[in-house]
Amino acid sequence: MENGPTAPAAPAGRNRVTGFLRALALYVEARGRLLQIEAQEAGSRVSSLTGHVIVTLASLIIGWMLAAPALVWIIAEKYGWHWTKVALCGAAGHLVIGFLLLIMLKARLKRLRFFEETFNQFRRDREWLASTSND
């Protein structure tokens, strides 16, 4: 007679464990999918930015390597200055512009965020777990 009441309790416990494992698997799958989506987005952002930087730098370097000597000569001839003075002024101008662009790049990189939604979801999950454990 004692076996009768314990028999229905075993499937209920098994159902709870199965339900928990299923919920855990769905949670991990959802978070993994979100991470995958954001990884693809981050990869496209980084590759786009990298390609843009490389092409921009190559164009600027080649262009200035070709134009700088001619420009120094033209300015030196027009104003009667020695070419070294013109070249030093041009170098100073380039250094100022480069420094300003470096500051802008640093600010842009600080604003660049990866996996924002994944981290937000993990934060919400921690908050939810903390609120349910207090109950």
C-alpha positions in Angstrom: 0.0 0.0 0.0 2.9 2.4 0.6 3.9 2.2 -3.1 0.7 3.8 -4.3 1.2 7.4 -3.1 4.9 7.6 -4.2 4.3 6.4 -7.7 2.6 9.7 -9.0 5.3 11.8 -7.3 8.1 10.3 -9.3 6.8 11.4 -12.8 6.1 14.9 -11.4 9.7 15.3 -10.2 10.9 13.9 -13.5 8.7 16.4 -15.4 10.1 19.3 -13.4 13.7 18.3 -14.2 12.8 17.7 -17.8 11.0 21.1 -18.0 14.0 22.8 -16.3 16.5 21.2 -18.7 14.3 22.2 -21.7 14.0 25.8 -20.5 17.8 25.9 -19.9 18.4 24.5 -23.4 16.1 27.1 -24.9 17.7 29.9 -22.9 21.2 28.9 -24.0 20.0 28.5 -27.6 18.5 32.0 -27.6 21.5 33.6 -26.1 23.8 31.8 -28.5 21.7 32.9 -31.5 21.8 36.5 -30.2 25.6 36.3 -29.8 25.9 34.9 -33.3 23.8 37.7 -34.8 25.8 40.4 -33.0 29.2 38.7 -33.9 28.2 38.9 -37.6 27.3 42.5 -37.2 30.5 43.3 -35.3 32.5 41.5 -38.0 30.9 43.5 -40.8 31.5 46.7 -38.9 35.1 46.0 -38.2 35.9 44.7 -41.8 34.1 47.8 -43.3 36.0 50.2 -41.0 39.3 48.4 -41.7 38.9 48.4 -45.5 37.9 52.1 -45.4 41.0 53.0 -43.3 43.4 51.1 -45.5 42.0 52.6 -48.8 41.9 56.1 -47.3 45.5 55.9 -46.0 46.9 54.5 -49.2 45.2 57.1 -51.3 46.4 60.0 -49.0 49.9 58.7 -48.8 50.4 58.2 -52.5 48.7 61.4 -53.4 50.8 63.5 -51.0 54.0 61.7 -52.0 53.4 62.8 -55.6 52.1 66.3 -54.8 54.2 67.5 -51.9 57.5 68.0 -53.8 55.8 69.9 -56.6 53.8 72.0 -54.1 56.9 72.9 -52.2 58.7 73.9 -55.4 55.7 76.0 -56.6 55.4 77.9 -53.2 59.2 78.4 -52.9 59.3 79.8 -56.5 56.3 82.1 -56.0 57.3 83.7 -52.7 61.1 83.4 -53.1 61.5 81.3 -50.0 64.0 78.6 -49.6 62.5 75.2 -50.2 63.4 73.8 -46.8 61.4 76.5 -45.1 58.4 75.6 -47.2 58.8 71.9 -46.5 59.0 72.5 -42.8 55.9 74.6 -42.8 54.1 71.8 -44.8 55.3 69.2 -42.3 54.0 71.2 -39.4 50.6 71.5 -41.0 50.5 67.8 -41.7 51.4 67.0 -38.1 48.6 69.3 -36.8 46.0 67.7 -39.1 47.3 64.2 -38.2 47.0 64.9 -34.5 43.4 66.2 -34.9 42.5 63.2 -36.9 44.0 60.9 -34.3 41.9 62.6 -31.6 38.8 62.1 -33.7 39.6 58.4 -34.3 40.1 57.9 -30.6 36.7 59.4 -29.9 35.1 57.2 -32.6 36.7 54.1 -31.2 35.4 54.9 -27.7 31.8 55.0 -29.1 32.2 51.8 -31.0 30.3 49.0 -29.0 30.2 45.3 -29.7 27.7 42.8 -28.4 25.6 45.5 -26.7 22.3 43.5 -26.8 23.9 40.3 -25.5 25.4 42.1 -22.5 22.0 43.9 -21.9 20.2 40.5 -22.0 22.7 39.0 -19.5 22.3 42.0 -17.2 18.5 41.7 -17.4 18.8 37.9 -16.7 21.0 38.6 -13.6 18.5 41.2 -12.4 15.6 38.8 -12.9 17.5 36.0 -11.1 18.3 38.3 -8.2 14.6 39.4 -7.9 13.3 35.9 -8.0 15.8 34.6 -5.4 14.7 37.3 -3.0 11.1 36.2 -3.1 
